[in-house]
Amino acid sequence: MNPHSTRRRAGLRLLVPILTLGLVAAACGGDDSDADTTEVPAETTAPPAETTAPPAEGPTIRVRGQDFSEAITIAEVYGQYLDAKGYDVEILTPAGFRTEAIDGIRNADLDLIIDYIGGSLTALAPDGESLSDADEIMAVIGPLYAEIGGTLLDYAPAIDGDAFVVRGDSEASTISDVADLDYVFGASAQCFERPQCFLGYTDPDVYGIEFSDTVTLEFGPLLGEALQAGEVDAVVWNDTAPQIDEFGFKVLEDDLGLHPAQNIAPIVRTEVLEAYGDQLRADLDALSAMITTEDLLAWNVETDLEFRESAAVATEWLEANDLI
């Protein structure tokens, strides 16, 4: 199964067995101000539960991942899961990043996206306060998604936080320590525009770091390659990147709490959610409650280090958890 091909799956309602899925308790954000360590415990396998009827008739659900491996796998997990549940699903070719995903909901070009809630906060409320509590972020971005025709559903326990990454021999332990070092900084183009990323690192009222130089890099494995080769001294990555352990890098403590909570959460186009009724919401909430940070890391090992296709990785996880 190739994640880079467009696939429409329709008419499967009468052919797919009715699956059982235990409703796992919805994730709850804690009061801990450390966004990257507030993962909510969740079951990784679904206990037996009463079967439910196939979904009501409704429109095709178009889902598309952002164009990097973890997001592609996440989109495949949600898309394949809904397909197995009997929904009419179209998994589109991955494209773009957060801006394009949000625009897809706004313009009714996409029906389901899955995003990192802190990233959504930055995109939808760029001048707003940086928040580290997941529930506080949800309270802000929920109404903002509603304004563009989307409905924000429950977030998952899975967190993929922003990580300020340096080589293992760096003398720095916290991001504040970098202010005293002559470091070349590398990051994606998006980071350089975000107050919770480069703008916050260099803001005199936050970290006040003066980097000796900056390099714009494509988000993903190239960040690690540049860091390992010594082309840069620090990068901003996702903390579930398997290369961090693979290459002996270390993640510096965000000692001033700049980085927001980054749990993943689905956003459904409201018109589509209303067409299917409460069952689509319940099905998506149940899936989200099962996905953990450890799952994200395991998926990334498979795609980024073992070079497996995201679609196959998603299928394997869904089968292992009796979801398809």
C-alpha positions in Angstrom: 0.0 0.0 0.0 1.6 3.2 -1.1 0.9 6.4 1.0 1.8 8.5 -2.0 -1.1 7.4 -4.1 -4.7 8.6 -4.0 -7.1 5.8 -2.9 -10.9 5.9 -2.8 -12.5 3.2 -0.7 -16.3 3.0 -1.1 -19.1 0.5 -0.8 -17.4 -1.5 1.9 -20.2 -1.3 4.5 -21.7 -4.7 3.9 -18.4 -6.5 3.4 -16.5 -5.4 6.4 -17.1 -7.3 9.6 -18.5 -5.4 12.5 -15.6 -4.7 14.8 -15.6 -4.4 18.5 -13.9 -1.5 20.2 -13.7 -0.7 23.8 -14.2 2.9 24.6 -11.0 4.0 26.3 -11.3 7.0 28.6 -10.8 10.2 26.8 -7.4 11.9 27.3 -7.3 14.7 29.9 -4.7 17.4 30.0 -2.9 17.8 33.3 -1.9 20.9 35.2 1.8 20.2 34.7 3.4 23.2 32.9 5.9 20.9 31.2 4.1 20.3 27.9 6.4 17.5 26.8 5.9 15.3 29.8 2.1 15.4 30.4 1.2 12.3 28.5 -2.1 10.8 29.7 -2.0 7.1 30.4 -4.1 5.1 27.9 -4.8 1.5 27.0 -2.8 0.4 24.0 -5.3 -2.4 23.1 -9.1 -2.2 23.1 -11.0 -4.4 25.5 -14.1 -6.2 24.1 -17.2 -4.1 23.9 -20.7 -4.3 22.4 -20.8 -4.1 18.6 -22.3 -1.1 16.9 -24.2 -0.8 13.7 -22.5 0.3 10.5 -22.4 4.1 10.1 -25.3 6.0 8.6 -25.1 7.0 5.0 -22.9 10.1 4.6 -20.4 11.9 2.3 -17.0 10.7 1.4 -14.5 11.5 4.2 -11.3 12.9 2.5 -8.3 12.7 4.8 -4.8 13.9 4.0 -1.6 13.9 6.0 0.9 16.7 6.1 4.0 15.9 4.1 6.3 14.3 6.6 6.5 10.7 7.7 4.8 10.8 11.1 1.9 12.8 9.8 1.5 10.5 6.8 1.3 7.5 9.1 -1.2 9.2 11.4 -3.4 10.0 8.5 -3.2 6.4 7.3 -4.1 5.1 10.8 -7.2 7.3 10.9 -8.2 6.7 7.3 -7.8 3.0 7.4 -9.6 2.7 10.7 -12.7 4.6 9.4 -12.6 2.6 6.2 -12.7 -0.6 8.2 -15.6 0.8 10.2 -17.6 1.1 7.0 -17.2 4.8 6.2 -16.7 6.0 2.7 -13.0 7.1 2.9 -10.6 8.7 0.5 -7.0 8.9 1.6 -5.3 11.6 -0.5 -1.7 12.1 -1.5 0.2 13.8 1.4 0.8 17.5 0.6 1.9 20.6 2.4 2.0 21.3 6.0 -0.3 22.9 8.7 -1.3 25.9 6.7 -2.5 23.8 3.8 -4.3 21.3 6.1 -6.2 24.1 7.9 -7.0 25.7 4.5 -8.4 22.3 3.4 -11.0 22.5 6.2 -11.7 26.1 5.5 -12.2 25.6 1.8 -14.1 22.3 2.2 -11.3 20.5 0.2 -10.6 18.2 3.2 -12.9 16.5 5.6 -10.5 15.2 8.2 -7.1 16.4 9.3 -5.1 15.5 12.3 -2.8 18.2 13.8 -0.7 18.9 16.8 -2.7 21.2 19.0 0.1 23.6 19.9 0.8 24.0 16.2 -2.8 24.7 15.6 -2.7 27.4 18.3 0.2 29.1 16.6 -1.5 29.0 13.2 -4.9 30.1 14.3 -4.0 32.6 17.0 -0.4 33.8 16.1 -0.6 36.7 18.4 -2.1 34.8 21.3 -0.5 33.7 24.5 1.7 30.7 24.4 0.0 27.9 26.4 1.6 24.7 27.8 -1.6 23.1 29.1 -3.5 21.0 26.5 -7.0 21.7 27.8 -6.3 25.5 27.7 -5.1 25.2 24.2 -8.2 23.2 23.2 -10.4 25.9 24.7 -8.8 28.5 22.5 -8.6 26.6 19.2 -11.9 24.8 19.3 -13.9 28.0 18.6 -11.4 29.1 16.0 -11.8 25.9 14.1 -15.6 26.3 14.4 -15.3 29.7 12.7 -13.8 28.0 9.6 -16.2 25.1 9.4 -14.3 22.5 11.5 -15.0 20.6 14.7 -12.1 19.9 17.0 -12.4 16.4 18.6 -10.8 15.0 21.7 -7.0 15.0 21.7 -4.9 11.8 22.0 -2.5 11.0 24.8 0.1 11.0 22.1 2.5 14.0 22.3 5.1 15.0 19.7 6.6 18.0 21.3 9.0 20.5 19.8 12.6 19.6 20.7 15.6 21.8 20.8 18.3 19.3 19.8 22.1 19.4 20.0 24.9 16.9 19.6 25.6 14.7 22.6 28.9 16.4 23.5 27.3 19.8 23.8 27.9 21.5 27.1 24.4 22.9 27.2 21.7 21.3 29.3 18.9 23.9 28.9 17.9 26.2 26.0 19.0 29.1 28.2 22.6 27.7 28.2 22.8 28.3 24.4 22.8 32.0 24.9 26.4 31.7 26.0 27.5 29.6 23.1 28.4 30.5 19.5 25.9 28.2 17.8 24.7 27.9 14.2 21.0 27.2 14.3 19.1 25.1 11.8 15.3 24.6 11.4 12.5 24.5 8.9 11.2 27.6 7.3 8.1 27.4 9.4 10.1 27.6 12.6 11.7 30.9 11.6 8.2 32.5 11.5 6.9 31.2 14.8 7.0 33.0 18.2 7.2 29.5 19.9 10.2 28.7 17.9 13.0 30.9 16.4 11.3 34.2 17.3 11.0 33.0 20.9 14.6 31.8 21.1 15.9 35.1 19.9 13.4 37.4 21.7 15.3 39.4 24.4 12.3 39.0 26.6 12.3 35.2 26.3 15.6 33.3 25.6 17.5 36.2 24.0 19.9 33.9 22.0 22.1 35.5 19.4 23.0 32.7 17.0 26.2 33.1 14.9 24.3 32.0 11.8 21.1 30.3 10.8 20.4 27.6 8.2 16.9 26.8 6.7 16.5 23.0 6.3 13.7 20.7 5.2 11.9 19.4 8.2 12.7 15.7 8.9 15.8 13.5 8.6 17.8 16.3 7.0 17.9 18.1 10.3 19.7 15.2 11.9 22.1 14.8 9.0 23.1 18.5 9.2 23.6 18.3 13.0 25.6 15.1 12.7 27.8 16.5 10.0 28.5 19.7 12.0 26.9 22.0 9.5 24.7 23.3 12.4 25.0 23.1 16.2 21.4 23.0 17.1 18.1 22.2 15.4 14.4 22.2 16.3 12.9 18.8 15.6 10.1 16.7 16.9 10.9 14.8 20.1 9.7 11.5 18.6 12.3 11.6 15.9 14.1 8.2 16.2 17.4 9.7 15.0 17.8 11.6 18.2 18.6 8.3 20.0 20.2 6.8 16.9 22.8 9.5 16.6 23.3 10.1 20.4 21.8 13.6 20.3 20.2 15.2 23.3 17.2 17.4 23.8 17.7 20.5 25.8 15.3 21.4 28.6 12.8 24.1 27.6 13.5 25.8 30.9 11.4 28.9 30.2 8.4 26.9 28.9 8.3 28.4 25.4 7.0 25.2 23.7 3.3 24.6 23.8 1.6 21.2 24.4 1.6 19.2 21.2 -0.9 16.3 21.6 -2.5 15.2 18.3 -6.2 15.8 17.7 -8.5 15.2 14.7 -10.5 18.1 13.2 -13.5 17.1 11.1 -15.4 19.3 8.7 -18.5 20.1 10.7 -20.9 19.5 7.8 -19.5 15.9 7.4 -19.6 15.3 11.2 -23.3 16.4 11.3 -24.1 14.2 8.3 -22.9 11.1 10.2 -24.1 12.0 13.6 -22.7 11.0 16.9 -21.2 7.7 15.7 -18.4 9.3 13.7 -17.4 11.4 16.7 -17.5 8.4 19.0 -15.4 6.3 16.6 -12.8 9.0 16.2 -12.6 9.7 20.0 -12.2 6.0 20.7 -9.3 5.7 18.3 -7.6 8.9 19.5 -7.7 7.7 23.1 -5.6 4.6 22.1 -2.7 6.4 20.4 0.3 7.0 22.7 3.6 8.8 22.3 5.3 5.4 22.3 3.2 4.5 19.2 4.4 7.6 17.4 8.0 6.8 18.2 7.6 3.2 17.1 5.9 4.3 13.8 8.8 6.7 13.1 11.4 4.0 13.7 9.6 1.9 11.1 9.3 4.7 8.5 12.5 6.7 9.1 15.0 4.0 10.0 13.5 0.8 8.5 12.2 2.7 5.5 8.8 1.0 5.5 5.7 2.6 3.9 3.4 4.5 6.2 0.4 2.7 4.9 1.9 -0.7 5.9 3.0 0.5 9.3 -0.6 1.8 9.9 -2.2 -1.4 8.9 0.1 -3.4 11.1 -0.7 -1.3 14.2 -4.4 -1.4 13.5 -4.4 -5.2 13.1 -2.3 -5.6 16.3 -4.9 -3.6 18.2 -7.9 -5.5 16.6 -9.1 -2.4 14.9 -9.3 -3.8 11.4 
